[in-house]
Amino acid sequence: MFNFLFLLQPKVSGEGTILSLILRAGLIVKLVLLILLFFSIFSWAVIIYKSRQIKKAKAQTQQFLRIFRRSRQLSEINEISSRFKFTPLSSIFKAGYQELNAQLKLNPEEARGIGKLNIESLNRVLLRASNQEISKLEAMMSFLATTGSVTPFIGLFGTVWGIMDAFHKIGLTKSASLAVVAPGIAEALIATAAGLFAAIPAVIFYNHYLQKIKDLITDMDDFSLEFINLTERLYGIQNR
């Protein structure tokens, strides 16, 4: 959105303003600009949303890890896990805790450390919960990738079409002077500029958020291992 507001700012006086060039552009070029406007507005909405989501997830992940590592009772951690709604670790812990309780109910001797928990089953539950949280973190990232890769070509299409229209006008007027050619070429090049203005922020923030998500995935993998290790220590068990 901010990109197109920038494009609409007057750069020169009179008929040479960016706005006047857009208004004078052909129907196809205007349609291309509307498509690019949609991509730009929606990509900025995704950028702002992902910024808040990842920032909250990162902050609560560190808080939850500190509490988890200090505590030695899984029940205590389960009681406070509902406070951490934005970190994926909370959902992973709940899934693991529920699986652990289900195994203990089926085999009461586990609670006294006599039997053996099915660690492989517990690991699968943690992995499934992790995959679900990764899907949530990666939601709408594909739109940023699509915006970054597609909008330059959409803008280029508008430019090519605009240049074709400009040459058509040259043929009609039978004049190739700069005064005749320049306005049509300028109108066409606006589409390329709009495509780049939509694509550049999308690519930058896509790569930025992708790295942040990778860091969170690493935290999730480490947490799953810590959860299994803590379970083994608490119940004095070995893998079955």
N, C-alpha and C positions, 0 to 999 in steps of 0.2 A: 504494500500500500504506500509506504513512504517513498519507494522508488518512483512510482508514478506521480506522486505529488511533486517530486523533484523535476520530473520531465515536464510537468505542466507550468513550471515557473517561467516567466518570460525571460528570454535571453537577449533579444534585441527589440528595438521598437517597431511599431507598425505591423506590417504583414509578416514579418520574419519571426514572430513569436512561435514557440513550440506549440502552444495551444492552437494558434491559427493554422499551422501546418497540419496538425492532426485533423482539424475540422475540414480542411480542404482535401484530405487524403481520400482515396477511393474506398468503395464499400468493403472490398476484401481486406485492405490494410486496416481499416477500422475494426473489422471482425477479428483480425489477428491481434490487435491491441487489446480488445476486450477479453480475448482468451488469455493473453499474457497478464492482464490485470487480475483475472480470477486466480491464476497460478500465484501471482505475487501476494495477493491478500491472504489466500489460504496458507501459503508457505510461511508467511509471517505469523499467522495464528498458530500454526504448528510449532514454529520456533519458540514462541512465547510459552506455549503450553509445555513443551518438552523441557524448557529451561526450568520452569517451576517444578515439574515432576522429578527431574533428575537431581535438582538441588535439594529438595525435601528428602528424596530417597537416600542420597549420600549422607546428609546430616543425621538422619535417624538410624542409618546403618551403623555409623560409628558409635552412636549412643547405645544401640542394642547390643553391639559386640562387647562394649565395656561391661554392661550389666551381665551378659551371658558368661563372660570370662571370670567375673567376680563370684558369681553364684555357683553353688554346688548342689542345688536342688532344682530339678526340672519343673516341679510343680510351682515353685516361686516364679520362675521365668514365665511359665504359662499364664500366670495371673496378671502379669504386667505387659504381656505381649500385645494385648488389645490396644494399648496406648500408642503403639508404633504402627500406624496404618499405612505409612508411605514407604517403609523399608521392605524389600522382598524377603529379608531374613525372618520377619515375623511370620509370614505365611509358610515359609519352609519349616520353621520350628514347629508351628501348629500341626502341620502334616506329619512330621516325624513323631511328635508327642502323641498324636492320636493313634498312629500305627504302633507305637510302643505300648500304649495302654491296651490296645486291642490284643496284642500278643500276650500281655500279662494277664488279661482276663481269661483268655483261652487256656493259659498255663499258669495257674496260681503259684507253682513252685518257683517260677522265675523271680517273683518278688522277694523270695528268701535266698536268691542266688544259687539255687540248687540246679536249675535247668540251664538251658542255653537259648538265648534269643536268636531269632533268624535275622542276622545282620544283613544278609543279602537282600531280604525283603524290605528291610528298613532303608537300605541304600537306594533301592528302586523307587520307593515312595519319595525320598528326598530329591532324587533326580527328576521325577515327574513334576514335583512342586517347583523345582528350579526352572524347568523348561516353561512352565506356565508363567512364571514371573518374568522370564526373559522375553516371552511373547508380549507381555504388557509393556515392558520397557521399550521394545522395538516397534510398538504400534505407531503408525503414521510416519515412521522414518522412511518408508518406501516412497512416500509422497515427496519428501525433500529430495531424495535421489532422482525421482522422476522429473521433478522441476529443474534440477541442476543439469540433467542430461538432455531434456526435450526442448525447453524453452528457447535456447539459442537457435535451434533449427526452425522452430515456429517463427521466431523473429526473422530468420534468414529467408524463410518462405515469403513473409510479408514484404521484405526488401526486394526480392526478385520480382514479385508480382508488381510492386510499385514502380520498379525500373522499367518493366515491360510496358506499364501504362504510360510512363513518361516518354518512352520512345514512340509509343503509338500517337501521343499528342504531338511529338515532333513531326511525325509523318503528316498529321492533319494540318499543322500550321506551316509545314514546309520551311521550317527555320530551326537551325541547330545552335542558335546563339546562347550564351551563358544565361541570359535573362529568361529564356524559355526552358532550358534544361535544368538549371539549378533548383528551382522550387520542387519539381517532381522528384529529383534525386534526393533532396533533403527530406521530403515526405517519406520516401521509401526507407531511408536509413534510420528513421525514428524507430521502425519495427525492430531492427537489429539491436539498437541501443536498449529498447525496452526488454528484449529477450535476454540480453546480458545482465541488465539490472535485476531481472527476476531470478536468473540462474546463479549469479555470484554469491549472494547471501545464503541461498539454499545449499550450495556446495560447501561453503565454509562451515555453516552450522551442522550440516550432516556429518562431516568429518569430526567436528568437535564433540558432538553428542555421541558419535560412535565410539570414540575413545573413552568417554565417561561411562558408557554402558559396558564396555569391556572391563573397566575397573570394577564395576558393580558385579559383573559375572564372576570375576576372580574372587571377590569377597564372598559370593554365594557358594562357590566351590570350596573355599577354605572353611566356611561355616559348616557345610555339610560334613566335612571330615572331622571338624572339632566336635560336632554333635555326636557322631558315631564314637569317637574316642572317649567323650565324656560318658556316654551310655555304657561302654565297656568297662570303664573304671568304676562307675556307680554300682553296676551289677556283677562285677567280677566275672565276666563271661568271655567266651571265645567264639569266633565265627563258626556257625554250623555248616 
